[in-house]
């Protein structure tokens, strides 16, 4: 079946969304003052006011969709703390912390873990751990059904995948990223519901691409144009998909599949390599 044919597959039943709980961090101290991925250019400074306005719109969008949003206080000197998805992975009430590859972000891991410890009772958190291997939260660890899709190649060590599997007692599927522009799994793949994903084939090593084709034969495949605006850095509740408004082709494909795209503009935060998903850590308790 051709790629075009797959994008026109009609859903067999209406998509069902569910209320989610998200953790976010206001970009009070956001700036691009160093370069740790190909998107970051300190010589092209970000507009902090615009970044805050775009982030506020994203938070408001989640609330209008009926989701719950908790906030962690930003820390001066941690400009990338706005990218909450990297701060931890939370599944079944268990918090798997983050250990960052670059020194510039190292303190974020402890800040996020401290927030979960402080709010454990309220959130229904039953266990917390700081892994020994380098791992960058939901940036590279995505939950789908009873599996975890785990990225590696640029930020997260494969050893962390084994730690995650033991901690959660879930199957972990390793996926190797090969394009530095898509340095985290959540920049190259989006979980749409408990059964399907959207992804950018060119971001993955051949063996990992074979795995994706086997697991998700009806996946939505993103074009070059949609991938380079971080269109796959999206947040889905199973029906509504919040994604960058610049990913017009992907918006069309999702609509054809019965999803409801919710476009937002996070172009200022994209200057640091982030989009809606990067700003959003899902709390699954």
C-alpha positions in Angstrom: 0.0 0.0 0.0 1.4 3.4 -0.9 2.1 6.1 1.6 -0.6 8.3 0.1 -3.1 5.5 0.3 -2.4 5.0 4.0 -3.0 8.7 4.7 -6.5 8.4 3.4 -7.6 5.5 5.6 -10.8 6.4 7.3 -11.2 5.5 11.0 -13.5 2.5 11.7 -15.0 4.3 14.7 -15.0 7.8 16.2 -11.8 8.8 18.0 -12.2 8.9 21.8 -10.2 11.4 23.8 -9.6 11.4 27.5 -8.8 14.1 30.1 -5.1 14.3 30.8 -3.0 15.8 33.5 0.0 17.9 32.3 3.0 19.5 34.1 4.3 22.7 32.5 7.0 25.3 33.4 6.5 29.0 32.5 9.4 30.3 30.3 10.2 33.1 32.6 13.9 32.8 32.1 13.8 31.4 28.5 16.6 32.4 26.2 19.0 30.9 23.7 22.4 31.5 25.3 24.1 28.2 24.3 23.9 25.6 21.5 23.3 22.0 22.4 21.2 21.1 19.3 21.1 22.2 15.7 18.1 24.5 16.3 19.9 26.7 18.8 21.7 29.8 17.5 22.7 32.2 20.3 23.5 34.9 17.7 19.8 35.0 17.0 18.3 35.7 20.4 14.8 34.7 21.3 12.1 37.2 22.2 11.3 36.3 25.8 8.0 38.1 25.8 6.8 36.4 22.6 7.9 33.0 24.0 5.9 33.6 27.2 2.8 34.7 25.2 3.0 31.6 23.0 3.5 29.3 26.0 0.5 30.9 27.8 -1.6 30.2 24.7 -0.6 26.6 24.8 -1.5 26.3 28.5 -4.8 28.0 27.9 -5.5 25.6 25.0 -5.0 22.6 27.3 -7.4 24.1 29.9 -10.0 24.9 27.2 -9.8 21.2 26.0 -10.7 20.2 29.6 -7.2 19.0 30.7 -5.6 19.6 34.1 -2.4 21.6 34.1 0.0 21.8 37.1 2.9 24.2 37.2 6.5 23.9 38.4 8.3 27.1 39.3 11.0 28.1 36.8 14.5 28.4 38.1 16.7 31.4 37.1 19.7 30.1 35.2 17.9 27.2 33.6 16.5 28.6 30.4 15.5 25.2 29.0 13.4 24.3 32.0 10.3 25.3 30.0 10.7 22.0 28.2 9.0 20.1 31.0 8.7 16.8 29.0 12.5 16.3 29.5 12.1 16.5 33.3 10.8 13.0 34.0 8.7 10.1 32.8 5.6 9.3 34.8 3.7 6.0 34.2 1.4 4.1 36.6 2.2 6.6 39.4 5.9 5.9 39.1 8.4 8.7 38.4 11.5 7.8 36.4 13.7 10.9 36.7 16.0 12.6 34.2 19.7 12.7 34.0 20.7 15.2 31.3 23.6 14.8 28.9 24.7 18.4 28.9 25.9 20.3 31.9 23.8 23.3 30.9 20.6 21.3 31.8 21.9 19.0 34.5 20.2 20.9 37.4 16.8 20.4 35.8 16.6 16.7 36.7 16.9 17.4 40.4 14.4 20.3 40.2 11.8 18.1 38.6 12.3 15.2 40.9 12.1 17.5 43.9 8.7 18.7 42.6 7.4 15.2 42.3 8.6 14.3 45.8 6.9 17.4 47.2 3.6 16.6 45.5 3.7 12.8 45.6 0.7 12.3 47.9 -1.5 14.7 45.9 -0.5 13.2 42.6 -0.8 9.5 43.7 2.9 8.9 43.1 4.0 5.5 44.6 7.7 5.4 43.6 10.4 7.6 42.4 13.9 6.9 41.1 16.8 8.8 39.6 18.3 6.6 36.9 22.0 6.0 36.7 22.2 6.2 32.9 21.7 9.4 30.9 18.1 9.8 30.0 16.0 12.9 29.1 12.5 12.1 30.2 9.6 12.0 27.8 11.9 13.6 25.2 13.0 10.0 24.5 10.5 7.9 26.4 7.0 7.8 25.0 4.1 5.7 26.3 1.8 3.9 24.0 -0.6 1.2 25.3 1.3 -1.1 27.5 4.6 -0.4 25.7 7.3 2.3 26.0 9.0 3.6 22.8 12.5 4.7 23.8 14.8 6.8 21.7 18.6 6.8 21.6 21.4 8.1 19.5 21.9 11.7 20.7 20.7 12.2 24.3 19.5 9.0 26.0 21.8 6.0 26.6 20.5 2.6 25.7 21.4 1.5 29.3 18.5 3.7 30.5 16.1 1.7 28.5 16.9 -1.4 30.6 16.5 0.6 33.8 13.1 1.8 32.6 11.9 -1.7 31.8 12.9 -3.0 35.2 11.4 0.0 37.0 8.0 0.0 35.2 7.8 -3.7 34.4 6.8 -2.8 30.8 8.1 -3.7 27.4 10.6 -1.1 26.1 11.1 -0.8 22.4 14.5 0.8 21.4 14.5 3.2 18.5 17.7 4.7 17.1 17.7 8.3 15.9 20.1 9.3 13.1 19.4 12.9 12.2 20.7 15.5 14.7 17.9 17.8 14.0 15.6 15.2 15.6 17.7 14.7 18.7 14.9 13.5 20.9 12.3 10.9 20.0 9.4 13.3 20.6 10.7 15.5 17.7 10.5 12.6 15.2 7.5 10.6 16.5 4.1 11.5 18.1 1.8 9.0 19.9 -1.7 9.6 18.6 -3.6 7.1 20.7 -3.1 3.7 22.4 -2.5 2.0 19.0 -1.0 4.4 16.5 1.7 7.0 15.9 2.9 9.6 13.5 6.5 9.7 12.6 9.2 10.9 10.2 10.9 7.9 8.6 14.2 9.7 7.7 14.9 10.3 11.4 15.4 6.6 12.2 18.0 4.0 11.5 17.0 1.3 9.0 16.4 -1.4 11.7 14.3 1.0 13.8 12.3 1.9 10.8 11.6 -1.8 10.2 10.4 -2.0 13.8 8.1 1.0 13.4 6.6 -0.4 10.2 5.9 -3.7 11.9 4.3 -2.2 15.0 2.4 0.6 13.3 1.5 -0.4 9.7 -1.1 2.3 9.4 1.0 5.1 11.0 0.8 8.7 9.7 4.0 9.5 7.9 5.2 13.1 8.1 6.7 14.9 5.2 10.1 16.8 5.2 8.2 20.1 5.4 6.2 19.1 8.4 9.1 17.5 10.2 11.3 20.6 10.0 8.8 22.7 11.7 8.7 20.1 14.5 5.2 19.1 13.5 5.6 15.8 15.2 6.3 17.4 18.6 2.6 17.1 19.3 0.4 16.2 22.2 -2.7 14.0 21.7 -5.4 13.0 24.1 -6.5 10.3 21.7 -8.8 12.6 19.6 -7.5 16.2 19.8 -3.9 16.7 18.7 -2.2 19.9 19.7 0.6 20.6 17.2 2.5 23.4 15.5 0.3 25.4 13.1 3.1 25.4 10.5 2.7 21.6 10.0 -0.1 22.1 7.5 0.3 18.7 5.7 0.2 16.8 9.0 -2.9 18.7 10.0 -4.6 17.5 6.9 -3.5 13.9 7.3 -4.7 13.8 10.9 -8.1 15.3 9.9 -8.5 12.6 7.3 -7.8 10.0 9.9 -10.6 11.3 12.2 -8.4 13.2 14.7 -9.1 16.9 15.5 -5.9 18.9 15.1 -5.5 21.9 17.4 -2.9 24.2 15.8 -0.7 26.4 18.0 2.2 28.7 17.3 5.4 28.0 19.3 7.8 29.4 16.8 9.8 31.3 19.4 10.4 28.2 21.5 11.4 26.3 18.4 14.5 28.5 18.3 15.7 26.1 21.1 14.4 23.0 19.4 11.1 22.8 21.2 7.4 22.5 20.5 4.1 21.6 22.2 5.3 18.2 23.5 8.6 19.5 24.7 6.6 21.9 26.9 4.3 19.2 28.3 5.0 16.4 30.7 2.1 14.0 31.1 1.4 12.8 34.6 0.0 9.3 34.4 -0.9 8.3 38.0 
